[in-house]
Amino acid sequence: MKSQSLHLLRLNIISFSLMDSLLMQPQTFPTFDPRTGEAITTVAEADTEDVNRAVFAARKAFDEGPWPKMTCAERSCIMLQFADLLERHSDELAALETWDKGKPYEQAANEEIPMLIRLFRYYAGWADKIHGLTAPADSLHHVQTLHEPIGVAGQIIPWNFPLLMFAWKVGPALACGNTVVLKPAEQTPLSALYVSKLFHEVGLPPGVLNVIPGSGSAGADLASHMDVDKIAFTGSTETGKAVVGAAAKSNLKPVTLELGGKSPFIICEDADVDKAVELAHSAVFFNQGQCCCAGSRTFVHERVYDEFVEKAKARALKRIVGDPFKKGVEQGPQIDTEQFEKILKYIKSGTESGATLESGGEKLGSKGFYVQPTVFSNVQDNMLIARDEIFGPVQSLLKFKDVEEVIRRANSSHYGLAAGVFTQNIDAANTISRALRVGTVWVNCFNIFDAAIPFGGYKMSGHGREKGVYSLSNYLQVKAIVTPLKNPAWL
């Protein structure tokens, strides 16, 4: 990894190149460095008229432009060239994610940017494999179906994985031939602006991809816009409800939602405790705990519970928290003041409700938004720390007696995004996996996000799936074409 000073020098150049054109807009907002709380730069803030212009550009590009009319192979080629360009700029992209988001540089560089590149290559590969069917009819008719792009896709992404969420949304939408208006989170607008600039460098036609940085009001304008044909949203359950309402009140556009979670991670009695502790630690503390699928409810069998608690506490105390640009750092700062204070309030709630604070529980340092890795034992199901999505580095350890009990308690949640099971018993693994009402179950692993693996939730964790072949259906219409057969002799 190059030195931090080199990264910051490069990022200043990137920032200026982005902002020269954007700052002609009268409204701007700052984006902050979570390490210090200081502003990095200012970004143009989209208002209602800007949203209208972006949607108009996307509408015109879809109705009149070349992108939907290109051959599938041509679209695939542009997407592959974009992936190659991302690879050439991977160092800057990883640094930009670290600077604007606060995630460890090594995490961004070694895990997220390679996945970003892989996702666009994956969907480039799908572009020429989207096709309909022929179907037999009871009457003398030829029936065929076409899978056609849905039109203008409005997409709203969160701040916890800015570039990966960009790829999850934009990749399948463009592969299907749609045009896009994307609103990045106001906390992390820089990487979406930068990669969109790169996309146009490889020949993406004007109007196909439009980025509108701004506040939640820009997202609301997008969701309610009559010329937007589809909305995809990732974020909180509360905001997801508002997005669905806005879409329904406008033109009944379809909506896919990837929302909150409070994922159970179940440690069975046959577990290798050392391995289970490490996996459970990663499941909840990865990305500063700012994962919608974080395994923040750790259910541990009573026979190994006490040993697990001691080792989980020891592992949390060893976790390296600090400047995310430094080598070996496992945990950087939380995203902003609001999230930082929210996490500390939940920690206070845990102690007040009777849970045992085993480690952490305090802010770290005098500058930036750092929170100590926090572990609670003796957590009960009715406590806020066991029910609510904290979105921070807080692990709740709950004790259980048998499989039937833990299934019931794990499912006793409004959320149903993901879960983990750690066991060497194949019967227990199968029983628990089938019984959990969640979109993803990781068995003896966690946070595995391959491009081909679908991701989405049950219940209030949303509906629809992203990644894999399933995400293509979010951006396609199915058209049936029925033609009379004049000569039945050929049947």
N, C-alpha and C positions, 0 to 999 in steps of 0.2 A: 504493500500500500504506500502510495506517495505521501509526502508530508501534508499535514493539515494546511500549512500556509499555501502550498501549491494548489490544493483543492479550492481554498477560498479565493485565490487569485483567479482561477478558472471560472469560478462561480460568479465573481463580480463581472467578468466579461460576459458570461451567459446572461446575467441579470440585466446588464445594460442593453444587450442586443434585443432582449425581449421587450424592455420597457420603452425604448425609443419611440416605437409606434404606438404603444398602448397609452402612454401618458398624454397623448393629444386629447384623450377623453377628459372631461372636466371632473368626474368623480373618481376618486381612488381610495384604496384602503391599504393598510400596512399588513405585511406578513412577517411573523416573528420567529426568531431563533429560540427554540425551547430550552437551549442550554443556558441562556442568559436572560430571556424575556425581552431582549432588545429587538427593534425592527431590523429586518434584513433589507427590505426595499418596499416600495409601494406598487400596487397593481391596479390597473383599471377596473372599476366596479361596474358591472352590467346593471343597467336599470331596465325598466319595462320596454323602452324603445329599443335598447340594445338587444334584448331578447327577441323582440319582433323582427329586427333586422337579421339576426342569426337564423331564425326560423324561416324567414323569407328566402334567405340564401340557400338553406338546405332544401326548401320546397322547390325552388327553381332548379337546383342541381339535380333533384330527383325527377322532376317532371320533364325537364328539357336537357339536362346535362348528359355527359357520356357514361357516367359510372354505372347506372343500372343497365345500360344498353351494351356495355362492354361484354366481350366473351368472358366466361368464367376464368379461363386461363389468363387473360389479361389482368383481371382483378387479383388473381393469385400471385402473379408476377410482381405487381406493385407491392403487395403485402410482404412478399419474401424479400424484396429489396429494402423495405422498411426495417424488417427484422435484422438484415445485415448491417444497416446503418445504426440501429440500436446497439448492436454488438460492438461496432467501432467506437461508439460513444459511451460504453458501459461504465467507464471510470467516472465520467462527469455525472452520469445519471445516478450512480450510487451515492456520490457526494452530495448531489442536489437533494436526494431523499433524506440523507442524514441532516443536512443543514436546515431544511424546511420542516422536517418531521421529528427529528431527534432520535431516530432509530440507530442502533449501532452500525457503523459503516461496514463492518465485516458481514453482518446479516444482510444488508442491502446488496453488497457486492457479490457475495458467495451464494446467496439463496434467491433473492427477489429479482434482481436484474436478469440472471439466467432464465428464471421462470417467465419473466416478461417477454423475453426473446422467443422462448419456446412456445408461448401461447400464440404469438402472431404467426409463427411458422405452422403451428397446428391448424389454425383457422385458415391460413392460406391454402393448406392442404384440403380443407373442406370445400373451398369455393367452387371447385369443378365437380363436386360429388353431390350437389343438391338437386334432386330430381323428383318428379312425381311418379305415378303408377298408371297402369291400365287395369280396369276392373271389369269383370263379367257382369252383364246386366240381364234381367229376366226378360226384357223385351229386345227387339231387333235394333239395338243401338250400340255404337262404339263409345265407351266411356274412358276418359283419361283425366288424370289430375295433374295440375301444375302447382309447384311451390314457388310463389312469387314474393319479392321483398315487400315488406309491410308499408314502407314509405319513409317518413321522417321520424327518426327515433330520438326522443328526448331521454337523456341519461344523467343521473345525479349520483355522484360517487362520494365516499367518505374520506376522512383524513388518515385513517390508520394504515392503509396500504395504497397510497395514491396511484402508483404506477400499475400495480397488479389489478386494482379495480378498474383502471383505465382499460387494460387489456381484456378483462373479463367482459366488459361492456362493448367496447369498440370493435374488438376482433370479430365476434360472430355477426354483429350488425353489418359491418362492411363486407364480410365474406358473402352475406346473403344479397348484397346489392343495395342496401339502404344508405341514406344519408343521416348524419348525426349532428345533434346539438348537445354538447356535454357541459354540465356545470360541475367543476371540481369543488371540493370543500374550501371554504374561505380561509381555513387555516393552512392549507397546503396547495396553493394554485400553481407553483412554479414548474413542477415536473410535467404536468399536463400541457402547459403552454409550450414547454421546450420540445417535448416529443411530437406535438402536433406540428410544430415548425419543421421538424425532421421529416415528418410524413409528407409534407408538401414538397420537400426537396427531392423526393423520389418519384414525383409525378402524380400525386393524388390530385384530382381535378378540383378547381375552386368550388367552395360551397359544400363539399362532401363531408368535411369534418370542421365543426365550428365550436370553439371553446369560449364559454362565457363565465369568467370568474366573478364571484359576487357573493352576496349574503343569501339567506334563506328565501328572501322575497323573489330573487331571480329564479330559484327552483320552483317556487309557487307559480310564478308566471309561466314557466315552461310546462308544468303539470296541467295547467288550466288552458293552455293555448289550443285554439280550434284547429290550427294547421299542423299540430303534432299528432302523429298517428299511433304512437306507442310510447310508454314511459317505462324505464327501468330505474329502480331506486335501490340503493344500499345505504342503510343508516338505522336510526333508532325506530323502535316499534311505534312510538308516539308520532314521529314525523311521517312514518309510513302510512298511518291512518289518514293523515291530512293529505298526503299525495293521492291516495285512492279517492278521497272525497273530491278533490279538485278535478281529477281526471273524469270522474263520473258526472260531475256537474257541467262539464264542458261538452265533450263529444263522445263520451263513453269509451275513450281509448283504452285498450288493454294495458294492464300494469303488471309487471313482475317485481317482486319485493324480496330482498334479502335483509332481514331485520335482526333484532337482538337475540341473545341467547344466555342461558345459564347452565352450561353443559355439565352433566355429571361425568366423573371419571371413577369407575368402580374397580377397587383393588380387592381381589378375592383372596381367600385364606391360604391358597397354595402359592401365593406370589413370592418371587424372589424380591425381598423387601428393598434391597439396595437398588436394583434395576427399576422397581416400581416408583421409588422415591424420585429418582432422576427423571423418569418419564413424566411423572405427575408434576414435578417442578417445571419442566419445560412446557407442559400443557397449559399452565396458568400464567407463567411469568414471561413467556415469549412475547416480544414486541411490547415490553413494559405492561403486559396484561391487557393491552388494547386490541384484543381480538374478540370478535363477536362469538366465536366458537370456543373460547378459552375454557379449559376444564376446571372451572373455579369452584365447583362442588366436588370435593374429593371424598368419596365414600370408601371407607376402609373397614374390612372385616374385623370384628372384635378380637379375634385371636392374634392379629398382627398389629392392632391399632396403636398400642403404646410404643412399640418399637418404631413404627412408621412415624409417629409424631416426633420422637426424638431425632430421627434422621432427617425428616423434612425440615425441622428447625435448624439443624446443623447445616444443611445444604443452603437454606435461605441466607444464613449468616455469612456463608462463603461467596455468595453471589457478588460479582464485581459490578458496581454501579459507578458511573462517571461519564466523562466526556465521550460521546459516542464515536468520535473520530480516533480515539486512542485504541491501540491494539489490545486485544484481550478483554475489552469492556463487554459485559453481557447485557447491561441494562442502561439505557439513557434516560432522559427526562420524559415526563408526560407531555402531552401536546401543548397545553396552555393553562392559564390560571384557573379557568372554570373547571376543567377536568381535574386538575391538581387539588383544588379545594373540595370538589365532590368526593374524591377518593378519601381524603382525610376525614370527611364527615362520616363516611361509611365505616371507617376504622373506629372512630369514636363510638358509633352506634354499636359495633361489635362488642367493645369492652363494656358498654353500659347495659347491654342485653344479657351479659353473663358468660360470653365466650371467653376462653383463656387466650390471651395474647402471648404467643410463644416467641415471636421475633418481630422486629421492625415496628411499624406503627407510627413513625414520625417522618417529617420531611428531612431531606438530606442536603446540607450545604445552605449557604445564604443567598445564592444566585441560581436562577433557573427553577425548573419544575420537577425536581427529583424527589421520589418517595422511596423509603426503605422497603425492601422486599418483606412482606408481612404474612405471617402464618398464624391462624387461629385454630385452636383445638376446642373440643367440647361444644361444637356448633350444633344448634338444633334447627330443624327444618323451618320453624316459624320466624327465625331471626332474619332481619333485613339483609344481612351479609350472605345468607343462604338463599334468599328469594330474588333479590334485585341484581340486575346487571351492573356491576361496579365499574368495569372497564379499566381496571388498574391492577397493580401487582399485589393482590390479596388472595390468599389461599385459605379456604374453609375446609377443615377436616371433620367429617361426620362419621360416626360409628354405626355399623349395621351387623345383624346376626345371620341372615340367610338370604338366599337368592330372591325368594318371593317378596320379602320385605324391601330389599333394595330396588327391585323393579318398580314396586308401587311408589316408593319415595322419589326415585329418579324421575318418574313420569308425572309426579305431582308438581307441575310447573306450567305456567302459561307458555313457556318457550319449548321449542323442540328442534333446535338447530343441529346439534351434534352430541356425541357421547363417546366415551372410551371405556374399554373393558380390558383389565389386565389379569390373565389367568392362563394356566397350562392345561386346564380341563376343557376339552373341546365341547362337551355337553353344556357346560356352564356358558362358554362363549356363544354357542349357538342359541341357547335359551334366552340369554340376556339380549343379544343382538336383535333377535326377532321381536322381543317384547317391547323394546324401547321405541317410543314414538318420536323419532328424530330423523333428520334427513341423512346423516352420516354417522356410522359407528366405526370407530377405529379399534381394532383388536390387537393388543400388545404393541401399539404404536399410537401416535397422535400428530395432528397437524400435518398430514400428508396431503399435498395439494397438486397432484399431477394434472396436466392440462386436460386429460381425458376423463377425469373423475368428476361427476356432477356434484354440485354443491347447492344446498338450499334447505329450507326448513319446513317442519310441521307447525301447526297451531299458530301462535302469534310471532313465530320466527319468519313468517312470510309465505309466499307461494311462487311457484316456478323454480326452475333450476338453471344455474350458470355453470359454465365449462362443459366440456364434452359435447357429444352430439346433441344432448338434450337442449342446450342453449340455443341452437339454431331455430327451434320451433318458436322461440320468443320473437323472432324477427321475420317470420314468414306467414303469408296468407296461403290457404289452400283453395284453388279454383278447380271446379269440375267442368269439363267440356263434354257435352253429349251430342253425338252426331248419328242420324238415322243410317241404318245399313240397308241399301236398296236391293241388294241381291243376297237373300238368305242362303243361297246354294253354297256360298263360300264358307259358311259357319261350320 
